[in-house]
Every structure is written in structure tokens, then in C-alpha cells.
């Protein structure tokens, strides 16, 4: 296991954004339906939020209105690192892209509109390159 990273410059230069295959949706239910394999769940007061593959939500008859691409930042980011979420979400916001960030123990995961997935990865790779040559403002 690698040590988690806290330094913002190293986080940005080493983030290695990876576009994962598939289409993902945010849906909700009282519990995870049989046959569903969520990639994320969040227990909210109103219901259990579930992020899963679109085809699984369709098969279970679950409602959704946002179809996303899943981008994983491959660096092992520390949960108490400061600035990574702000930096990546700012770059995507400047390109008028929505971004839903979920932190896992090892990596940060971004869910952007499915059609924006490839462009989001390109923008994040550009951010990483700029960070490596010192041109990103903090």
C-alpha cells in the first residue's frame, strides 16, 4: 500500500485521471435492491442515494435524471489533503461542466455528465501538466 499524499502540487501532477467505462446514474431507494451493485451509497435523511451502472438502475426500475461518466484520480490522496477538490472542480466549472466529487479511502472519484467525460479527462490532464511546470495559481 502506498502512503497517502497531502501536497497539492504532487496531488495535481500525479492525479492521472482515468475515465472508467460505462454510464452511471444517481438514484435513490430505501435499501439497495437485489441484483444492484452500487459503486457508492450515501445514507441521507430522505433515502439511500445509490450510484450505480445505468443498466442496473434500468433493470431495477429505479428513477434517475442524470447520466454520468466516472473519472478516477489515480493518486492516493489523503482524506485531509487541502485543495485538490477545489482545483479540479474549478477547472471543470470554467468549462461549464458539472462535477460530483466522492472521496474514497484511496482515490477521489468525479462524476461528470456522460457526454463530458473525455473532455473532462483532457482538462484534468492539462491541469496536471500545468501544475508540474508551476503555472497553476493557488
PyMOL commands that set and color helices and strands:
alter all, ss='L'
color gray80, all
select helices_A, chain A and resi 8-13+54-60+84-94+114-132
alter helices_A, ss='H'
color red, helices_A
select strands_A, chain A and resi 17-29+40-43+48-53+67-73+100-103+108-113
alter strands_A, ss='S'
color yellow, strands_A
deselect
rebuild
show_as cartoon
